[in-house]
Amino acid sequence: MPQLILVRHGQSLWNLENRFTGWVDVPLTAQGEDEARMAGERLRGKSIAVAYTSVLTRANHTLRLIMETAGLEVPVIRDQALNERDYGDLAGLNKDDMRAKYGEEQVHIWRRSYDVPPPGGESLKMCRERTEPFFERAIMGDIRQGKDVLVCAHGNSNRSIVMALESMSPDDVLALELATGIPRVYQLERDGTVTGIETLH
């Protein structure tokens, strides 16, 4: 029975600084590197056949550290379909500063609504519309062959995948928090039916 392992990248510099990140290429912090190595320790011994990641440095660096720590040598497929949600005009700005400027409610809507995008950016719905077809075509293509797959991506691209796997509603997914560097392991039938979920703390 194949496994799908989702990991959100380790803490990035802008996570630490409470800034909107999106598609801006920022590095991991030292804590983020430690989180990646801990994820690698938790995945040691897994029979992973292929890994997927976005084109952004923080996800690529996390995946590289996971693979080094876990002793994995597998093909890596990078695609911008797995990039984080694009925060548009908010990218690089401090979240607290934006709350002071636009109000708590408006910033909450930009961050947590399903279908309201921030100015010049993507909503979670828009992120899902590019992530889910890639997931169904490429990642599930490997699952259907019986392969164990590792996906190291971002909070919102991974949430899009969780929506598909767990048949979550837009309201359900808004409450879903995916911590940095914590593997979420799905036991799957080859048709994508979920038979078990485990979080490796």
Secondary structure, DSSP 8 states (H G I E B T S, - for coil): --EEEEEE---BHHHHTTB--TTS---B-HHHHHHHHHHHHHTTT--EEEEEE-SSHHHHHHHHHHHHHHT----EEE-GGGS----GGGTT-BHHHHHHHH-HHHHHHHHH-SS---TTS--HHHHHHHHHHHIIIIIHHHHHTT-EEEEEE-HHHHHHHHHHHHT--HHHHHT----BT--EEEEE-TTS-EEEEEE--
